[in-house]
Amino acid sequence: MITQDQAAAIAFHVCGAPPGDPRRGWDLTEFDAGWLITERAKAARGDGGTRVIERDSGRVMSFPSSVPPSRILADYDRVRGSGSAQPGAAGA
């Protein structure tokens, strides 16, 4: 089970910057399956995909931009197959 502090450490690793970084900052949104990573710069531009840190394993899943964050939050079990595991990110 991954804690919120561990999820923040994983997000720091995969985003390559602290949450407050003006160019590469990010936010975590907790939901049943884990934490959704919202990268502020990408969200402002409207490009790129979304990443999730799974609560049970710490595995980071990347989703294409065709899978909206709202759908990930609402029905993660169904959309999980649309994502791909990010190599080397689990338990960072």
N, CA, C and O atoms as a GROMACS GRO file, in nm:
protein
  368
    1MET      N    1   0.083  -0.119   0.000
    1MET     CA    2   0.000   0.000   0.000
    1MET      C    3   0.088   0.125   0.000
    1MET      O    4   0.175   0.140   0.086
    2ILE      N    5   0.065   0.212  -0.093
    2ILE     CA    6   0.142   0.334  -0.107
    2ILE      C    7   0.073   0.447  -0.030
    2ILE      O    8  -0.048   0.467  -0.042
    3THR      N    9   0.150   0.518   0.050
    3THR     CA   10   0.096   0.633   0.123
    3THR      C   11   0.099   0.757   0.034
    3THR      O   12   0.160   0.756  -0.073
    4GLN      N   13   0.034   0.863   0.079
    4GLN     CA   14   0.035   0.987   0.002
    4GLN      C   15   0.177   1.043  -0.008
    4GLN      O   16   0.215   1.096  -0.112
    5ASP      N   17   0.255   1.032   0.099
    5ASP     CA   18   0.393   1.080   0.094
    5ASP      C   19   0.475   1.001  -0.007
    5ASP      O   20   0.556   1.058  -0.080
    6GLN      N   21   0.455   0.870  -0.011
    6GLN     CA   22   0.526   0.788  -0.109
    6GLN      C   23   0.481   0.822  -0.251
    6GLN      O   24   0.563   0.826  -0.343
    7ALA      N   25   0.351   0.846  -0.268
    7ALA     CA   26   0.300   0.885  -0.400
    7ALA      C   27   0.363   1.017  -0.445
    7ALA      O   28   0.398   1.032  -0.562
    8ALA      N   29   0.378   1.111  -0.353
    8ALA     CA   30   0.442   1.239  -0.386
    8ALA      C   31   0.587   1.218  -0.428
    8ALA      O   32   0.634   1.284  -0.521
    9ALA      N   33   0.657   1.127  -0.361
    9ALA     CA   34   0.796   1.098  -0.398
    9ALA      C   35   0.804   1.035  -0.537
    9ALA      O   36   0.893   1.066  -0.616
   10ILE      N   37   0.709   0.946  -0.568
   10ILE     CA   38   0.705   0.884  -0.700
   10ILE      C   39   0.674   0.990  -0.806
   10ILE      O   40   0.736   0.991  -0.912
   11ALA      N   41   0.578   1.078  -0.778
   11ALA     CA   42   0.544   1.184  -0.873
   11ALA      C   43   0.663   1.276  -0.899
   11ALA      O   44   0.688   1.316  -1.013
   12PHE      N   45   0.737   1.308  -0.793
   12PHE     CA   46   0.858   1.390  -0.808
   12PHE      C   47   0.955   1.321  -0.904
   12PHE      O   48   1.013   1.386  -0.991
   13HIS      N   49   0.972   1.191  -0.888
   13HIS     CA   50   1.063   1.114  -0.972
   13HIS      C   51   1.018   1.112  -1.118
   13HIS      O   52   1.098   1.139  -1.208
   14VAL      N   53   0.890   1.081  -1.143
   14VAL     CA   54   0.845   1.068  -1.281
   14VAL      C   55   0.827   1.203  -1.351
   14VAL      O   56   0.840   1.211  -1.473
   15CYS      N   57   0.798   1.308  -1.276
   15CYS     CA   58   0.781   1.441  -1.337
   15CYS      C   59   0.914   1.516  -1.349
   15CYS      O   60   0.927   1.608  -1.430
   16GLY      N   61   1.011   1.476  -1.268
   16GLY     CA   62   1.141   1.539  -1.276
   16GLY      C   63   1.149   1.677  -1.214
   16GLY      O   64   1.240   1.754  -1.244
   17ALA      N   65   1.053   1.708  -1.127
   17ALA     CA   66   1.051   1.840  -1.065
   17ALA      C   67   0.966   1.835  -0.939
   17ALA      O   68   0.882   1.746  -0.925
   18PRO      N   69   0.987   1.930  -0.847
   18PRO     CA   70   0.901   1.937  -0.729
   18PRO      C   71   0.764   1.991  -0.767
   18PRO      O   72   0.748   2.051  -0.874
   19PRO      N   73   0.664   1.971  -0.682
   19PRO     CA   74   0.529   2.015  -0.717
   19PRO      C   75   0.517   2.165  -0.742
   19PRO      O   76   0.434   2.207  -0.822
   20GLY      N   77   0.597   2.246  -0.676
   20GLY     CA   78   0.587   2.391  -0.692
   20GLY      C   79   0.666   2.450  -0.807
   20GLY      O   80   0.666   2.572  -0.825
   21ASP      N   81   0.733   2.367  -0.887
   21ASP     CA   82   0.812   2.417  -0.999
   21ASP      C   83   0.721   2.491  -1.098
   21ASP      O   84   0.619   2.436  -1.141
   22PRO      N   85   0.756   2.615  -1.133
   22PRO     CA   86   0.667   2.694  -1.219
   22PRO      C   87   0.650   2.639  -1.361
   22PRO      O   88   0.550   2.667  -1.426
   23ARG      N   89   0.746   2.561  -1.409
   23ARG     CA   90   0.738   2.509  -1.545
   23ARG      C   91   0.697   2.362  -1.550
   23ARG      O   92   0.635   2.317  -1.646
   24ARG      N   93   0.733   2.286  -1.446
   24ARG     CA   94   0.705   2.141  -1.449
   24ARG      C   95   0.633   2.093  -1.324
   24ARG      O   96   0.639   1.974  -1.292
   25GLY      N   97   0.567   2.183  -1.253
   25GLY     CA   98   0.497   2.146  -1.130
   25GLY      C   99   0.379   2.053  -1.155
   25GLY      O  100   0.335   2.035  -1.268
   26TRP      N  101   0.331   1.994  -1.049
   26TRP     CA  102   0.224   1.895  -1.060
   26TRP      C  103   0.140   1.894  -0.932
   26TRP      O  104   0.180   1.947  -0.829
   27ASP      N  105   0.023   1.833  -0.943
   27ASP     CA  106  -0.067   1.813  -0.830
   27ASP      C  107  -0.106   1.666  -0.825
   27ASP      O  108  -0.106   1.598  -0.928
   28LEU      N  109  -0.138   1.617  -0.706
   28LEU     CA  110  -0.190   1.481  -0.690
   28LEU      C  111  -0.336   1.490  -0.648
   28LEU      O  112  -0.372   1.569  -0.561
   29THR      N  113  -0.418   1.408  -0.711
   29THR     CA  114  -0.559   1.396  -0.673
   29THR      C  115  -0.580   1.252  -0.628
   29THR      O  116  -0.567   1.158  -0.707
   30GLU      N  117  -0.614   1.235  -0.502
   30GLU     CA  118  -0.636   1.101  -0.450
   30GLU      C  119  -0.774   1.049  -0.491
   30GLU      O  120  -0.873   1.123  -0.487
   31PHE      N  121  -0.779   0.922  -0.531
   31PHE     CA  122  -0.905   0.855  -0.559
   31PHE      C  123  -0.891   0.710  -0.518
   31PHE      O  124  -0.783   0.670  -0.472
   32ASP      N  125  -0.995   0.630  -0.531
   32ASP     CA  126  -0.995   0.493  -0.478
   32ASP      C  127  -0.874   0.410  -0.520
   32ASP      O  128  -0.815   0.340  -0.437
   33ALA      N  129  -0.837   0.416  -0.646
   33ALA     CA  130  -0.729   0.331  -0.698
   33ALA      C  131  -0.590   0.386  -0.672
   33ALA      O  132  -0.491   0.313  -0.685
   34GLY      N  133  -0.580   0.514  -0.634
   34GLY     CA  134  -0.447   0.572  -0.612
   34GLY      C  135  -0.447   0.722  -0.623
   34GLY      O  136  -0.529   0.791  -0.562
   35TRP      N  137  -0.352   0.773  -0.704
   35TRP     CA  138  -0.336   0.918  -0.719
   35TRP      C  139  -0.320   0.953  -0.866
   35TRP      O  140  -0.240   0.893  -0.938
   36LEU      N  141  -0.397   1.051  -0.909
   36LEU     CA  142  -0.387   1.105  -1.043
   36LEU      C  143  -0.283   1.217  -1.039
   36LEU      O  144  -0.291   1.305  -0.954
   37ILE      N  145  -0.188   1.213  -1.130
   37ILE     CA  146  -0.087   1.319  -1.140
   37ILE      C  147  -0.135   1.418  -1.246
   37ILE      O  148  -0.157   1.381  -1.362
   38THR      N  149  -0.149   1.543  -1.208
   38THR     CA  150  -0.184   1.649  -1.302
   38THR      C  151  -0.062   1.740  -1.313
   38THR      O  152  -0.026   1.810  -1.219
   39GLU      N  153   0.000   1.737  -1.430
   39GLU     CA  154   0.114   1.824  -1.454
   39GLU      C  155   0.059   1.959  -1.501
   39GLU      O  156  -0.008   1.966  -1.604
   40ARG      N  157   0.087   2.064  -1.426
   40ARG     CA  158   0.027   2.195  -1.452
   40ARG      C  159   0.060   2.250  -1.590
   40ARG      O  160  -0.030   2.302  -1.657
   41ALA      N  161   0.181   2.240  -1.634
   41ALA     CA  162   0.218   2.294  -1.765
   41ALA      C  163   0.144   2.222  -1.877
   41ALA      O  164   0.097   2.285  -1.971
   42LYS      N  165   0.134   2.089  -1.868
   42LYS     CA  166   0.063   2.014  -1.971
   42LYS      C  167  -0.086   2.045  -1.968
   42LYS      O  168  -0.149   2.058  -2.072
   43ALA      N  169  -0.141   2.056  -1.848
   43ALA     CA  170  -0.284   2.086  -1.837
   43ALA      C  171  -0.316   2.221  -1.899
   43ALA      O  172  -0.420   2.237  -1.963
   44ALA      N  173  -0.228   2.318  -1.882
   44ALA     CA  174  -0.250   2.451  -1.938
   44ALA      C  175  -0.244   2.449  -2.091
   44ALA      O  176  -0.315   2.524  -2.157
   45ARG      N  177  -0.159   2.363  -2.146
   45ARG     CA  178  -0.146   2.354  -2.291
   45ARG      C  179  -0.251   2.262  -2.352
   45ARG      O  180  -0.282   2.271  -2.471
   46GLY      N  181  -0.307   2.171  -2.270
   46GLY     CA  182  -0.408   2.080  -2.320
   46GLY      C  183  -0.351   1.963  -2.398
   46GLY      O  184  -0.425   1.894  -2.468
   47ASP      N  185  -0.221   1.938  -2.386
   47ASP     CA  186  -0.164   1.824  -2.459
   47ASP      C  187  -0.113   1.719  -2.361
   47ASP      O  188  -0.116   1.738  -2.239
   48GLY      N  189  -0.068   1.610  -2.416
   48GLY     CA  190  -0.010   1.505  -2.332
   48GLY      C  191  -0.115   1.419  -2.266
   48GLY      O  192  -0.234   1.449  -2.270
   49GLY      N  193  -0.068   1.312  -2.207
   49GLY     CA  194  -0.157   1.219  -2.140
   49GLY      C  195  -0.160   1.243  -1.991
   49GLY      O  196  -0.116   1.346  -1.941
   50THR      N  197  -0.214   1.145  -1.922
   50THR     CA  198  -0.231   1.152  -1.778
   50THR      C  199  -0.163   1.032  -1.715
   50THR      O  200  -0.155   0.925  -1.776
   51ARG      N  201  -0.113   1.049  -1.593
   51ARG     CA  202  -0.050   0.938  -1.522
   51ARG      C  203  -0.121   0.914  -1.390
   51ARG      O  204  -0.175   1.005  -1.327
   52VAL      N  205  -0.119   0.787  -1.349
   52VAL     CA  206  -0.179   0.744  -1.224
   52VAL      C  207  -0.076   0.662  -1.147
   52VAL      O  208  -0.008   0.578  -1.205
   53ILE      N  209  -0.066   0.688  -1.018
   53ILE     CA  210   0.014   0.604  -0.928
   53ILE      C  211  -0.084   0.511  -0.858
   53ILE      O  212  -0.170   0.557  -0.783
   54GLU      N  213  -0.070   0.381  -0.882
   54GLU     CA  214  -0.164   0.286  -0.823
   54GLU      C  215  -0.134   0.267  -0.675
   54GLU      O  216  -0.019   0.247  -0.635
   55ARG      N  217  -0.239   0.273  -0.595
   55ARG     CA  218  -0.228   0.265  -0.449
   55ARG      C  219  -0.169   0.131  -0.402
   55ARG      O  220  -0.086   0.128  -0.311
   56ASP      N  221  -0.211   0.022  -0.463
   56ASP     CA  222  -0.169  -0.110  -0.415
   56ASP      C  223  -0.023  -0.141  -0.441
   56ASP      O  224   0.042  -0.206  -0.360
   57SER      N  225   0.030  -0.094  -0.554
   57SER     CA  226   0.164  -0.135  -0.595
   57SER      C  227   0.264  -0.021  -0.611
   57SER      O  228   0.385  -0.044  -0.606
   58GLY      N  229   0.216   0.101  -0.631
   58GLY     CA  230   0.305   0.213  -0.662
   58GLY      C  231   0.339   0.219  -0.810
   58GLY      O  232   0.416   0.304  -0.853
   59ARG      N  233   0.281   0.127  -0.888
   59ARG     CA  234   0.305   0.127  -1.032
   59ARG      C  235   0.248   0.255  -1.092
   59ARG      O  236   0.141   0.300  -1.053
   60VAL      N  237   0.321   0.312  -1.188
   60VAL     CA  238   0.276   0.432  -1.257
   60VAL      C  239   0.221   0.391  -1.393
   60VAL      O  240   0.290   0.327  -1.473
   61MET      N  241   0.096   0.428  -1.416
   61MET     CA  242   0.032   0.399  -1.544
   61MET      C  243   0.019   0.529  -1.622
   61MET      O  244  -0.020   0.632  -1.567
   62SER      N  245   0.051   0.523  -1.750
   62SER     CA  246   0.038   0.638  -1.839
   62SER      C  247  -0.081   0.616  -1.930
   62SER      O  248  -0.099   0.507  -1.984
   63PHE      N  249  -0.161   0.719  -1.947
   63PHE     CA  250  -0.280   0.711  -2.031
   63PHE      C  251  -0.270   0.813  -2.144
   63PHE      O  252  -0.220   0.923  -2.123
   64PRO      N  253  -0.317   0.776  -2.262
   64PRO     CA  254  -0.316   0.873  -2.373
   64PRO      C  255  -0.415   0.985  -2.348
   64PRO      O  256  -0.505   0.972  -2.265
   65SER      N  257  -0.399   1.094  -2.419
   65SER     CA  258  -0.487   1.208  -2.401
   65SER      C  259  -0.631   1.176  -2.440
   65SER      O  260  -0.723   1.250  -2.403
   66SER      N  261  -0.653   1.067  -2.512
   66SER     CA  262  -0.789   1.028  -2.549
   66SER      C  263  -0.868   0.974  -2.430
   66SER      O  264  -0.990   0.957  -2.439
   67VAL      N  265  -0.799   0.946  -2.318
   67VAL     CA  266  -0.867   0.901  -2.197
   67VAL      C  267  -0.866   1.018  -2.099
   67VAL      O  268  -0.763   1.046  -2.038
   68PRO      N  269  -0.978   1.087  -2.084
   68PRO     CA  270  -0.980   1.207  -1.999
   68PRO      C  271  -0.964   1.174  -1.851
   68PRO      O  272  -1.009   1.069  -1.805
   69PRO      N  273  -0.900   1.263  -1.777
   69PRO     CA  274  -0.882   1.241  -1.633
   69PRO      C  275  -1.013   1.213  -1.560
   69PRO      O  276  -1.016   1.132  -1.467
   70SER      N  277  -1.120   1.278  -1.601
   70SER     CA  278  -1.249   1.256  -1.534
   70SER      C  279  -1.294   1.112  -1.547
   70SER      O  280  -1.354   1.056  -1.455
   71ARG      N  281  -1.267   1.050  -1.660
   71ARG     CA  282  -1.303   0.909  -1.681
   71ARG      C  283  -1.214   0.818  -1.598
   71ARG      O  284  -1.261   0.717  -1.545
   72ILE      N  285  -1.087   0.852  -1.588
   72ILE     CA  286  -0.995   0.774  -1.505
   72ILE      C  287  -1.043   0.776  -1.360
   72ILE      O  288  -1.048   0.672  -1.295
   73LEU      N  289  -1.077   0.893  -1.311
   73LEU     CA  290  -1.122   0.905  -1.172
   73LEU      C  291  -1.253   0.831  -1.148
   73LEU      O  292  -1.272   0.772  -1.041
   74ALA      N  293  -1.343   0.835  -1.243
   74ALA     CA  294  -1.476   0.777  -1.225
   74ALA      C  295  -1.479   0.626  -1.244
   74ALA      O  296  -1.558   0.557  -1.180
   75ASP      N  297  -1.394   0.572  -1.332
   75ASP     CA  298  -1.405   0.430  -1.369
   75ASP      C  299  -1.268   0.370  -1.400
   75ASP      O  300  -1.247   0.317  -1.509
   76TYR      N  301  -1.176   0.379  -1.304
   76TYR     CA  302  -1.039   0.335  -1.328
   76TYR      C  303  -1.030   0.188  -1.370
   76TYR      O  304  -0.954   0.155  -1.461
   77ASP      N  305  -1.106   0.101  -1.307
   77ASP     CA  306  -1.098  -0.041  -1.342
   77ASP      C  307  -1.126  -0.067  -1.489
   77ASP      O  308  -1.065  -0.154  -1.550
   78ARG      N  309  -1.218   0.008  -1.545
   78ARG     CA  310  -1.250  -0.010  -1.687
   78ARG      C  311  -1.147   0.050  -1.781
   78ARG      O  312  -1.122  -0.005  -1.888
   79VAL      N  313  -1.087   0.161  -1.743
   79VAL     CA  314  -0.993   0.227  -1.835
   79VAL      C  315  -0.848   0.183  -1.816
   79VAL      O  316  -0.762   0.217  -1.896
   80ARG      N  317  -0.821   0.107  -1.710
   80ARG     CA  318  -0.682   0.064  -1.683
   80ARG      C  319  -0.618  -0.002  -1.805
   80ARG      O  320  -0.499   0.019  -1.830
   81GLY      N  321  -0.695  -0.080  -1.881
   81GLY     CA  322  -0.642  -0.146  -2.000
   81GLY      C  323  -0.601  -0.052  -2.111
   81GLY      O  324  -0.527  -0.091  -2.202
   82SER      N  325  -0.646   0.073  -2.106
   82SER     CA  326  -0.607   0.173  -2.206
   82SER      C  327  -0.471   0.235  -2.175
   82SER      O  328  -0.412   0.302  -2.259
   83GLY      N  329  -0.423   0.211  -2.054
   83GLY     CA  330  -0.295   0.269  -2.012
   83GLY      C  331  -0.182   0.170  -2.030
   83GLY      O  332  -0.201   0.054  -2.068
   84SER      N  333  -0.063   0.220  -2.003
   84SER     CA  334   0.056   0.133  -2.008
   84SER      C  335   0.144   0.166  -1.887
   84SER      O  336   0.155   0.281  -1.844
   85ALA      N  337   0.205   0.061  -1.833
   85ALA     CA  338   0.291   0.079  -1.718
   85ALA      C  339   0.415   0.156  -1.759
   85ALA      O  340   0.475   0.129  -1.863
   86GLN      N  341   0.454   0.250  -1.676
   86GLN     CA  342   0.574   0.329  -1.702
   86GLN      C  343   0.692   0.255  -1.641
   86GLN      O  344   0.697   0.237  -1.519
   87PRO      N  345   0.786   0.212  -1.722
   87PRO     CA  346   0.898   0.133  -1.670
   87PRO      C  347   0.982   0.208  -1.568
   87PRO      O  348   1.010   0.327  -1.584
   88GLY      N  349   1.021   0.138  -1.465
   88GLY     CA  350   1.114   0.192  -1.366
   88GLY      C  351   1.057   0.293  -1.270
   88GLY      O  352   1.133   0.352  -1.193
   89ALA      N  353   0.926   0.316  -1.270
   89ALA     CA  354   0.869   0.420  -1.186
   89ALA      C  355   0.812   0.367  -1.055
   89ALA      O  356   0.805   0.442  -0.957
   90ALA      N  357   0.773   0.242  -1.049
   90ALA     CA  358   0.709   0.189  -0.929
   90ALA      C  359   0.804   0.193  -0.810
   90ALA      O  360   0.920   0.152  -0.818
   91GLY      N  361   0.752   0.243  -0.700
   91GLY     CA  362   0.828   0.245  -0.577
   91GLY      C  363   0.950   0.333  -0.580
   91GLY      O  364   1.043   0.312  -0.502
   92ALA      N  365   0.952   0.431  -0.670
   92ALA     CA  366   1.069   0.518  -0.685
   92ALA      C  367   1.103   0.590  -0.557
   92ALA      O  368   1.199   0.667  -0.553
   0.00000   0.00000   0.00000
